[in-house]
Amino acid sequence: GAGVWSKTPQECLKREDVLAEYEKMCDGYDKMTAAKQVTVETLKSWLDDPNSKVVLLDTRTPAEYEHAVISRDAKLLEPSGAGMALTMASGRALTFNTAVPSKSSIDPEAKVVAYCTAGLRSGFACTSLDRSWNAEVKDRELYSLHGGIIAWVNAGYPVYDPATGEERHEVHAYAHKWGKFVCPT
Protein backbone atom coordinates (compact mmCIF):
# COMPACT_ATOMS: atom_id res chain seq x y z
CA GLY A 1 0.00 0.00 0.00
CA ALA A 2 0.89 3.66 -0.17
CA GLY A 3 3.68 4.53 2.21
CA VAL A 4 4.85 0.94 2.72
CA TRP A 5 8.50 0.27 1.98
CA SER A 6 10.48 -2.90 2.17
CA LYS A 7 14.04 -3.04 0.87
CA THR A 8 16.91 -5.43 1.09
CA PRO A 9 20.29 -3.97 2.10
CA GLN A 10 21.42 -4.40 -1.51
CA GLU A 11 18.66 -2.02 -2.61
CA CYS A 12 20.03 0.75 -0.39
CA LEU A 13 22.53 2.44 -2.61
CA LYS A 14 24.85 4.78 -0.76
CA ARG A 15 23.38 3.65 2.58
CA GLU A 16 25.79 5.80 4.61
CA ASP A 17 24.74 8.95 2.72
CA VAL A 18 21.04 8.13 3.15
CA LEU A 19 21.47 7.45 6.85
CA ALA A 20 23.51 10.65 7.36
CA GLU A 21 20.72 12.67 5.71
CA TYR A 22 18.15 10.89 7.87
CA GLU A 23 20.13 11.55 11.06
CA LYS A 24 20.37 15.25 10.21
CA MET A 25 16.60 15.41 9.65
CA CYS A 26 15.89 13.55 12.92
CA ASP A 27 18.27 15.80 14.86
CA GLY A 28 16.24 18.75 13.56
CA TYR A 29 13.02 17.11 14.78
CA ASP A 30 14.61 16.52 18.20
CA LYS A 31 15.55 20.20 18.48
CA MET A 32 12.10 21.31 17.29
CA THR A 33 10.23 19.22 19.85
CA ALA A 34 12.73 19.50 22.75
CA ALA A 35 11.63 16.04 23.91
CA LYS A 36 13.98 13.77 25.86
CA GLN A 37 15.35 11.19 23.41
CA VAL A 38 16.17 7.51 23.69
CA THR A 39 18.18 5.60 21.09
CA VAL A 40 16.97 2.42 19.43
CA GLU A 41 19.83 0.52 21.08
CA THR A 42 18.79 1.68 24.56
CA LEU A 43 15.12 0.93 23.91
CA LYS A 44 16.04 -2.55 22.64
CA SER A 45 18.02 -3.23 25.83
CA TRP A 46 15.08 -2.05 27.96
CA LEU A 47 12.66 -4.28 26.04
CA ASP A 48 15.01 -7.27 26.32
CA ASP A 49 15.51 -6.82 30.08
CA PRO A 50 12.91 -8.91 31.96
CA ASN A 51 13.24 -6.56 34.96
CA SER A 52 12.55 -3.43 32.93
CA LYS A 53 9.02 -2.11 32.49
CA VAL A 54 8.37 -0.18 29.28
CA VAL A 55 5.16 1.37 27.97
CA LEU A 56 5.28 2.06 24.24
CA LEU A 57 3.04 4.74 22.76
CA ASP A 58 2.79 4.50 18.97
CA THR A 59 2.02 8.04 17.77
CA ARG A 60 1.38 7.19 14.13
CA THR A 61 -1.87 6.85 12.20
CA PRO A 62 -4.04 3.74 12.56
CA ALA A 63 -2.94 2.61 9.06
CA GLU A 64 0.72 2.84 10.06
CA TYR A 65 0.06 1.12 13.38
CA GLU A 66 -1.96 -1.71 11.80
CA HIS A 67 0.86 -2.44 9.37
CA ALA A 68 3.71 -3.01 11.83
CA VAL A 69 4.67 -2.11 15.41
CA ILE A 70 7.82 -2.36 17.50
CA SER A 71 5.92 -4.46 20.03
CA ARG A 72 2.42 -5.93 20.15
CA ASP A 73 2.08 -4.15 23.50
CA ALA A 74 2.40 -0.72 21.84
CA LYS A 75 -0.63 1.48 22.46
CA LEU A 76 -1.91 3.69 19.65
CA LEU A 77 -1.91 7.39 20.58
CA GLU A 78 -2.75 9.16 17.33
CA PRO A 79 -2.04 12.90 17.16
CA SER A 80 -4.65 14.89 15.27
CA GLY A 81 -3.56 16.52 12.01
CA ALA A 82 -4.89 19.88 13.15
CA GLY A 83 -3.17 19.42 16.50
CA MET A 84 0.19 18.79 14.80
CA ALA A 85 -0.22 21.93 12.67
CA LEU A 86 -1.06 24.07 15.72
CA THR A 87 1.74 22.56 17.79
CA MET A 88 4.30 23.17 15.06
CA ALA A 89 3.08 26.73 14.46
CA SER A 90 2.52 27.91 18.01
CA GLY A 91 3.96 25.41 20.48
CA ARG A 92 0.50 24.63 21.84
CA ALA A 93 -0.08 21.26 23.46
CA LEU A 94 -0.77 18.50 20.98
CA THR A 95 -4.30 17.12 20.64
CA PHE A 96 -5.05 13.49 19.88
CA ASN A 97 -7.66 11.49 17.96
CA THR A 98 -7.38 8.62 20.44
CA ALA A 99 -7.78 8.50 24.21
CA VAL A 100 -4.77 9.78 26.12
CA PRO A 101 -3.75 7.51 29.00
CA SER A 102 -3.73 9.16 32.39
CA LYS A 103 -0.45 9.24 34.28
CA SER A 104 -2.04 7.19 37.05
CA SER A 105 -2.99 4.42 34.58
CA ILE A 106 0.67 3.64 33.89
CA ASP A 107 2.93 1.78 36.31
CA PRO A 108 5.09 4.44 37.99
CA GLU A 109 8.13 2.19 37.53
CA ALA A 110 7.64 1.99 33.75
CA LYS A 111 9.67 3.91 31.23
CA VAL A 112 7.27 5.61 28.79
CA VAL A 113 8.56 5.73 25.21
CA ALA A 114 6.68 7.26 22.29
CA TYR A 115 7.60 6.53 18.70
CA CYS A 116 6.41 7.45 15.22
CA THR A 117 8.01 7.30 11.79
CA ALA A 118 10.97 9.61 12.41
CA GLY A 119 10.46 11.33 15.77
CA LEU A 120 8.44 14.49 15.09
CA ARG A 121 4.99 13.30 16.19
CA SER A 122 6.40 11.30 19.11
CA GLY A 123 8.51 14.25 20.24
CA PHE A 124 5.54 16.59 20.32
CA ALA A 125 3.45 13.89 22.02
CA CYS A 126 6.11 13.59 24.76
CA THR A 127 6.32 17.32 25.37
CA SER A 128 2.51 17.58 25.49
CA LEU A 129 2.15 14.61 27.85
CA ASP A 130 4.96 15.98 30.01
CA ARG A 131 3.07 19.28 30.36
CA SER A 132 -0.14 17.58 31.45
CA TRP A 133 1.26 14.64 33.45
CA ASN A 134 3.94 16.58 35.28
CA ALA A 135 2.19 19.93 35.73
CA GLU A 136 2.26 19.72 39.51
CA VAL A 137 4.94 17.14 40.29
CA LYS A 138 7.66 16.20 37.81
CA ASP A 139 7.86 12.49 38.56
CA ARG A 140 7.52 10.82 35.18
CA GLU A 141 10.13 10.69 32.44
CA LEU A 142 8.87 10.44 28.88
CA TYR A 143 11.12 9.55 25.98
CA SER A 144 10.78 9.97 22.23
CA LEU A 145 12.48 7.28 20.15
CA HIS A 146 15.18 9.08 18.19
CA GLY A 147 14.66 8.31 14.51
CA GLY A 148 11.40 6.47 15.14
CA ILE A 149 10.43 3.13 13.69
CA ILE A 150 12.64 3.74 10.64
CA ALA A 151 15.75 3.92 12.85
CA TRP A 152 14.51 0.78 14.64
CA VAL A 153 14.19 -1.16 11.36
CA ASN A 154 17.46 0.25 10.02
CA ALA A 155 19.24 -1.08 13.13
CA GLY A 156 18.02 -4.56 12.19
CA TYR A 157 15.43 -4.84 14.97
CA PRO A 158 12.14 -6.64 14.27
CA VAL A 159 8.68 -5.20 13.78
CA TYR A 160 5.46 -7.16 14.18
CA ASP A 161 1.94 -7.38 12.87
CA PRO A 162 -0.03 -6.02 15.85
CA ALA A 163 -2.96 -8.38 15.22
CA THR A 164 -1.08 -11.67 14.82
CA GLY A 165 2.31 -11.04 16.41
CA GLU A 166 4.04 -12.34 13.30
CA GLU A 167 7.30 -10.66 12.38
CA ARG A 168 7.00 -8.26 9.42
CA HIS A 169 9.77 -7.40 6.98
CA GLU A 170 8.39 -4.05 5.95
CA VAL A 171 7.30 -0.86 7.65
CA HIS A 172 4.75 1.83 6.84
CA ALA A 173 6.85 4.95 6.40
CA TYR A 174 3.94 7.44 6.31
CA ALA A 175 4.87 8.91 2.91
CA HIS A 176 7.44 8.64 0.14
CA LYS A 177 9.58 11.38 1.73
CA TRP A 178 10.40 9.06 4.63
CA GLY A 179 10.27 5.76 2.73
CA LYS A 180 13.57 6.50 1.03
CA PHE A 181 15.26 6.34 4.44
CA VAL A 182 14.28 2.71 5.09
CA CYS A 183 17.61 0.91 4.68
CA PRO A 184 17.80 -2.10 7.00
CA THR A 185 21.13 -3.67 7.86
N, C-alpha and C positions, 0 to 999 in steps of 0.2 A: 504494500500500500504506500500511499504518499508519505514521505518522511521516513521510510524504513530503509536502513542501509545495513548491508552485510558484506564485508570484504575479507578476503584472505590477506595475509601480510604481503604476499607477492603483488597484490593489486594496489598497495600503498606506495606509489612512486614518491621518492624523496620524503620518506616518512619523517626524518628528523626536521626538515623544513616545515612540514605540515604541523608537527607537534609543537615546534617553536612558535609558529603563528597562533596556534590554539592556546598555548600557555600565556602568550601576551594578551590575547583577548580575555581569557579567564582572570588574569591579574587585574585587568581593567574592571571586570565585573566585581571582583573582590573589593577594590577601592571604592567603587560606586555604592555598594551596599553596606560596607563597613561591618559586615558580619564576621564573627569568629570562624576561622576555617579549620577543616580537618582534611588531611590528605587521604587518598584512597588506601595507601599502605597502612596508615593508622586505623582507619575504619575497618579494614580487613582483619587486622590483629584484634580489634575489639570484638568483632563478630565471631572470630575463631576461638576466643577465650571463653570457656564455659562459666567463668566467674564474673564476666562482664555483662551488664545489662545495657542494651541499646534499643532505643525506639527510633525507627526510621520513618520519616515523613516524606512521602513522594509528592513533590510540588509541581508535577506535570499535569497535562490534560488526561482525562479518562482514557482517550485513545492511546496515548503514550504508555500510561500505566498498564492498560490491558494487554499491551504487546509484550513487555518484559520489565521486570523489577529486579532490584539488587537482592531482595529477600522477599519471600512470600508473606512475611510479617509486616512489610512496609504498609503504612496507612496513607491513603490518598488524601492530600490536602491541596485542593486545586485553587490557585489564585484566580481571581476574576480578571478578565482582560482590561476592563475599565479600571480596576484597582491597580493593576500593573502600570497603566498609563499615568494615573494620578500619583502613584508612588514615585515613579521615575521623574515626573515633572515637578513635584512639590515636596517630596519627602514624607508625604502623609502615610499613615499606617496602611498596610496592604489589606484589602478585603478578599474574601474567599467565597467560592461557589459551593464548598463543602463545609461540613461542621468542623469548627476548630476545637481540638481537644482542650479541656481545661487543664491547668497546671496540676491540680489535685488528682486528675485522672491518670497521671503518669507516675510510676514508681519514682520516688525522689532520688533513688540510687542510680537511675538509668541515665545514660548519656543520650541526649536528643540530637539526632542528626537529620537535617533536611537535605534533599538532593533533587535536582532537576536535570535538564540536558547538559548545561554548562556552568551553572552556578548563579545565574542572575535571579531567577524566580526563588530559588531556595535561599539565597542571601537576603532578599527582601522579606521573605517569610520569617527568617530567623530574627531580623531586626524588629519586625512587627510583633512577633510573639514575645520577644524579650521585653518590649515596651509594656505589653499587657500583663504578662506573667510576672514580671519582676518590678512592677510599678512601685510597690511598697517595700518589698524585701528582695534584694538580689541574691537569690539562692538557687538559681537554675541556669546552668550553662547550656547554650544552644549552639550547634555547629552547622555550618553549611559545607557540604562536600565540595572541596575545590575541584573544579573541572567537571563536576556532575557525573552522570552515568556514562558519558563518553570517556572520561578519564578512567573510570572503573573498567570499562570494556577494553580500552587501550592498554591497561596494565595486565590484561590477560585474566581478569577475574570474571566469574560466571554471572549470568543473568538468567532469570527464570520466568516461565509463564506463571502469572499469579494465580490462575485458576487450577492448573494441574501440578505445578511444582516442577515440571520438566525443564531441563536446561535449554535455553535458547541460544542460537548462534547469530543473532541479529538484534539490533536495538532500534527503537523509534527515535529518530534524532530531531523531531519537531519540524524541521524544514531543511531544504537543500543546503542552506547556508551552513548549517551545523553538520550535516551528513558527510561533507567532505573531510571532516576531522576524525571520522571513525576509522582508525588504523590499528587494529588489534595486533598484539605481539605474536 
